[in-house]
């Protein structure tokens, strides 16, 4: 009989690439991970891993077993959800991940709603960049989280996770002065707005974040590489820097609330989409369902995506 815990380790190895990364994510020692994977190979009766020096890759049999492991883990999530549902309403801890903009604009109202409707639930919020959410959910560090994708940076499907649309925002160019005229005859409609700030200093998010990638791609599509002066993740701080004449930035609609005097916001032709994410099979878990419903109710009506 194959051990489910060992199957989870094999799945994580297929996603993270190294035994050290699996050990760090799941709070094991590398030697313990190696021992468990060796035990799984003995259970399977065929080689699952190929070891070349320090590198470990999955064999065809290992990759096929990971595919079955995904299905097994999803069914276990469904079984756990049904057992909790049979015991009654949602209660106990539920760990919620949110990126900073949503943590400020959506999460507080959702938590207030949960306190009224499900007093036995104990939501715990962790601020986290969407790029880190998939690993945190699969590792069991979070139960539900908010992630986002941009028109210019679509998010690939993540193994072991399911998502539901939450809201869609417009994107804005924040600048300390109005959009300059188009550099070609014909007026402001000629050429992308972003391209007219090619010579300006830019404010982007920190490296490794989707927000930074989105800005770099927007500038690249306009034909230039931005001269980055400041790297800041909080949009309130970004807008304050724009107001101080420190540069220009691309900001989502939820990040433009209460801009300081002196900031000019120009709508751009692309959007950001926010989704709720959870482990595959967990959609009907009472706590997960309660959180996702509260988040949907907390989104401003003009931004809400239809279910």
N, C-alpha and C positions, 0 to 999 in steps of 0.2 A: 504494500500500500504506500503510495506516495504521500509524503508529509507536506501539508499545506504551507507551513511556515518556510520550509525549504523551497517550495515552488515560488513563494513570494521573493525570496532572496535571488532566485534565478531570474525572475522577471526584472527585479531591480538591476541586476548585473547587465541584462540586455539593454536597459535604458541608460544606465550611468557609465558603463564602459569599463570600470575598474573595480576590483575587490575593495580597494581602499575607499573609494567613493561610496560604495554600498555600506561598508562598515561605519563610515562617518554619519551617513544619513539615518541609519537605523540603530545607532548606539551599540554596535558590536565592535569587537576587535577584528582586525583583518584575519588573524588566524582562526577565529571562531567562524567567520564567514566561509573561509576556505574549507574548514572541517565539515560544516553543514552542507556545502555544495558537493564535497566528496561523498558524503553519506547519501545525498540525493542521486548521485551517479550510481552508487551501489544499488539503491532501490530501483532505479530505472533499468539497470543491467546493460546499458550502452554508454559510451562516452558522450557527455554533454558539453564538455569544455575542451578547448585546445590551448595548451600552455606553451608559449614561445618566449623564453626569457621571463620578463616581468609582465608580459601581455597575456591576456586571457580573452579568447573569443569563443562564441557558441558554435557548436557543430550544427549541421542540419537537424539532427535529432533534438539538440538543445533548443533551437529556434522553434521547432514544431511543438515542443513541450511548453514553451512560453505562450504560444498561441492558445493551447488548452488551459494553461494557468490563468490567463485573462478571463476565460469563460468561467472557470471554477471560482475565482475571486469575486466575480460579479454575482454569481449565484449565492455565495456566502453573504454578500452585502444585502441581497434581497431577503435571504432567510433571517438575518439579524433585524432588518426593518420590520418584517412581519411579526417577529417575536415581541419587539418593543411595542408595536401597534396593538398586539393582543393584550399587553399589560395595561393599556390605557393611553392617556394623552402624553404629549411630550414633556419630559422632565429631565433633570440632571444637566451636566455640563454639555455645551455645544461650542465648538471652537470655530470662530469665524475669521477669515482672512480678508483684508480689504486694502486697496491702494489708497494713498492719502486723500485724493479728491473725493472719492466715495465715502471714505471714513468721516469726512467732514460734512458732506452734502446729503448723504442718504442714510448712513448707518445709525446716527442718533435717533432719528424718527422711527426707524425699524426696531431699535432696542426698546423704545418707549411703548411701541405697539405690542411687542412680545411680553413685556412686563405686565401689561393689562390683560392680554388674552391667554397667556401661558405662564402664570406666576411660578410654576414649578421648574421652569426652564432656567438654566444658568448660562447665558451667553457670555463668551469670553472673546474679545476682539484682539486681533494681532495685525498691526500694519505690515504689509508685505508687498513687494513689487510683483506684478503679475507674472514676470518671467520665472519667479521662484515658486509659484503656487502649485504647479503640477507635482513637483517632487514632494512638497509638504503634504499634499492631499494623499498621495500614494503611500507616504511614510506614516500616515495616521496622525500627523501633527495638527492637521486641520480637518474639519468635517464639511465645511462649505466655504466658498471663497468667491470673491469678485475678481474677474479678469477682464481684460479689454483687448480689442483688436482695432487697428486702423485700416482705412482703405488702402494705404500705402504699405502697411505691414500686417498682412493677414496672418492669423494664428493657425498653425497646423493642428489637426486633431491629435489629442494626447492619449496614448494607450491607457486604459484603465479609468478614464474620466468621462463624465457626461456634462453637458452644459445646457442652459436655458437662456434665451435672450432676455435682457432686462431693460436696457434703454439705448438710445442712439443720440449722440450729440453732434452739433456742428463744431468745426474747428475755426479758430480765429488767429489772425496775425496781430500780435500786440506790439505797438510801436509808440515812440514818444512824439511822433509827428505824422501827419496824414500821408497816405500812400503817394509816392512820387508819380508824376505823369509817366506814361509808357514811353520807352526810349525810341519808339517807332511812330510814324505818323498814324493817326487814326484814333487817338484818345486812350483812355484808361482800359478799354476792353482788350487792347492788343498786348499780349504777353501776360504770363502769370504774375499775380501780385507778389508772390514770394521772390521772384527774380528781380524785382525792383529794389530789393534790399540787399543785393549781392555784395555791395561795398560796406554795409553796416556791420558792426560787431553783433554777435549772436549770443543768446542765452539758451542753453540746452539743458536737458536732464543729464544725470551722471551716466558714464559709460556702462553698457550692459542692460540698460532699461529700454523698453519698447518706445517710450516717449522720445528718447534721444534718437533711436533708429528712425522713427517717423520724421523728425525734423531733418535729419541728414538726407533722407530719401526725398522729402519735399524740395529741399534745396537742390539735390542732384537732378530731380526732374525738371527744375527750372534752369539747369545748366551751370551750376557753380557749387563749389565746396565752401560751406560757411566758415567764417573766421570766428571761432568760438572764444569768447572772452570769459564767460562765467558758466559754471556747471552746477545747477541747483534743481532739486527735485520738487520742492514745494511751490505750487503755482502762485500763492499769495506773495511769496518772496520774489518770484520771477516778475510779477507785475510791479512790485515795489522797485525793483531794479530798472525795469523799463521806464517807469515814471521818473527815475533819477537820471535818465538819459544814458544808461549803461549798455543799451543794446535793444535788439528786437527778439521776439520769441513766438513760437506757435503754441497756443493754449486751447484746451478743450472748453466747451461751453460751461461745464460745471466748475471749471477753474477760473471763470471770468466774473464770478459774483463780486459785487462791490469793488470794482477796480479803483485804484487811487486816482486823484486828479492828474491829468496830463497823459493818460494812457488812451491811445486811439485803437479801437478794435475793428478789424476788417475781416468779414466772413470769408472763409476759404472754401474751395469746391471739394472738400473731402471731409469725412466724418470719423468719429470714434464710436465703437459699439462695445457696450459693457454686457457681460454675461455672468450668470451665477454658475459655479462649477462645483462638482462633488464627485465622489467615487462612483463608477458605473454600478448600477444596482441599488444605489442609496436614495433614489428620488422619492420613494415612498416612506422612508424613515421619518417618523413623526417629527423629530427635531429638525431634520433637514427641510422637510416640507414646510414647517412653521417658519423657519428663517427665510426661505425663498419667498413665501407668501408675504411676509412682513417687508422684505426688501422691495418687492414689486409695488406694494401699497405706498412705500415711502418715496418712490421716484416721482418727480414732477410730471403732471399729466401730459404736458407737451413733449416730453422726452420718452415716455413709456413705449415699449415695443408691445404689439399685440401678441398674445400667447398663441 
